[in-house]
Amino acid sequence: MANEHDGVDESAEAGEIDADDSEETALPTEVVDEAERLTRLAREAIDEAEAAAYREDRAELLDEHDYTARVREEDHDVLVVHPEEWVEDGTVYPEQIDDLDRGIERPLSGPGDPDDWEAVWEHNMAIAEEVEAEHGEAHGGNAEALAEFMSNHYAKEIEQATESELSEFVEEYYPRNVWPTDDQKAVVEESVELVDEFTQRR
């Protein structure tokens, strides 16, 4: 497995980073999801040239939104995605940043992390598509958000989700990371129940 290296130092002492005074636009969840997918593919690649190609694709994707990424290996393998403006001469100064919420972290490993993350992603997305076909667009959108959550945060199939993980999705992940329609927001808890019912019938 190829390892990812980066040259960003987050521990240096203060230098001044100017925060952007313009209105900030949140990085779309689908962009973060794709960045994580490419990161996982890079980490799983045996050939370094293939790994480098995945990282280059990730860099180009994030650059379109003026973001960049690094993997913080010393902290149990965490993907950190943040605005490019946070980097000054190769160093990030967290204490000088006004809005840390613009930074996004995704764990890349954990007790539920399977060897084939891509298969888990495809499995969960297929369930979301079937839920949408059976119950409509609002429930389908919520099912897709749950599929992304279980794939990216726990690398587990939806039907393996615990009550605690489902509560985390509804109470923490959904309000912070999903931009639902009013219809989706109104039925998110029902959507989770429908996904559970669907997986039990399979």
N, C-alpha and C positions, 0 to 999 in steps of 0.2 A: 504493500500500500504506500502510495506516495505521500509524503508529508508536506504540509503547506508552511511556507515561511513568509514572514512579513518584516518590514523595517520600521514599523511604527512603535515608538516608545511612549507608553502612557504614564510613566513614572517620573518624568523629568520635572524640574522645578519651574516655577511660573515664568511664562512669557505671555504677552497679551494677545488674546484671540478676539477679534472683533466679531460679535454676533451680528447676523444679518437682520437689519431693521425692517426689511420688507415682510409682508405677510407670508407665513410658512405654509407649505402644502405638505400634508402627511404623505409619507412614502406608501404607495398602494400595497396592500397585503399580498397581492399576487406577485408583485415584484420581489418582495422579501422571500416569499415561498420559492420562487424560481431561483433566487440567489442561494437559498439553502439547498435546493435540489442540486444545483451545479457544484456547490461545495462538497456535498456528500459524494457525488460522482467523482470529483477530483481526488477525494480521500480514498475512494475504493479503487481507483485506477492503479494498475500495476506499472504501466508505462509512464514515465515522467513527462514525456511529450504530450500524452493524452491528458494527464492531470493539468499540465500547464494550459492546454487548450480550454479546458473547462473553466479554469480560473480567469483566463482572458475573456471568455464569454461573460462570466459574472461581472468582471470589471466594466465591460462595455455596457452591459445592462444597467448597472448602477450609475455609471457615468452620465447616462441620459437624464438622470434625476439629480445630478450633482452629489451623489453619494459614493461611498467607498466601503470596503469591508476588510476584515482581518479575522483570523482564527486565534482566539486566546487559549493556547494549548495548556498553559499553566493553571487554568481555571476549569478543569474537567471538560475541555473541548467545547468552547462556546464561540459561535459565530457572532461577531459584532459588526453591525451595519450602522454607519453614521455619516453625516454630511461631510463632504470633502473639506469644507471651510474650517472644520475642527482641527485639521492637520496643519501644523506650521513647522516647516523645516524637518519633516519626518516625525514630528512629535505631537501627541495629543495632550492637552492640558485640561483635564476634566473640571478642575476647580475654577477655570476661567470661562466656562460655558454657561450661558444663562438658562437654556432650555434643554436639559438632559433628556427629556422625554422624546426628543427627536432621534435619539440613539435607540437601536433595537438589538436585543440579544436573543439568540436561539441556541438552545443546547443541542449538541451534535451526538451525544452519547448518553447512555443510561441503562438501567436494568432491563428495559423493554426493547432495546435497540437490536433488531434482527440483522442478519447478514445481508438480506436483500431488501433494502429500504424501498427501492423502486417498485418492487412487487407489492409492498404494503400500500404505497401511494396509489397505485393503479387499482388495487382492490377497494380501497376506501372511496375513491372517486367513482368507481362503478356503482357502489352502493348509493352514493349521493344522486347519481343520474337516475337510478331506478326509483328512488324515493320521489324525485321530481316528477317522473313519468306517472307515478301512482297518485301523488298528492298535490301536485301543482308547483308553481314557480317559487312561492314564498317558502314553503317547506323544503323545496329543493335547494334554494340558496342557503338556508340554514344548515341543511345536511352537508352541503359542500364545505361550509365553514368548519363544521365539526370534523369532516374528513381531513381537512388541512391541519387542524389542531392536533388530532391524534397522530397523523403522519409525521408532522414536523416536530412536535414537542415530546412525543412518547414513542414514535416509530412503532406503533402498535395498530393492529386492525381494530376497526370501530367496535366490533363485538367483544373485544377484550377490555374495553374501557371500564374502569371502576366507578363507583358512585362518586368518589372524591374527584376523579378526573372530569367527570361530567359536570359536577358542581363548579369546578375551576373553569371549565369552558363557558358555562352560562354566566357566572358571577364575575369572572375576571377577564378571561380572554375575549369574550364576545363584545363587552362594552368598550374595550381598549383597542381591539385590533380589527374589528369587522365594521364596515360601513353599510349596515342593512337598510333596506327600505322600511317604511313605517309598517307595511304588512308583515315583513319578516320579523321585525322587532316584537310585534304583538303576539307572535305565535312561536317564539324560539323554544320555549319549554315543551310545547306540544310537539315541535319538530324533533326534539331529542327523543321523546317518547315514541314517535313514529319510526325513527331510525331503529330504536331498540326492538320494537315490534317486528319490523321488517327483517332484521337480522335473525330473530328467533324463528321466523318462518322458513328461513333458507335451509 
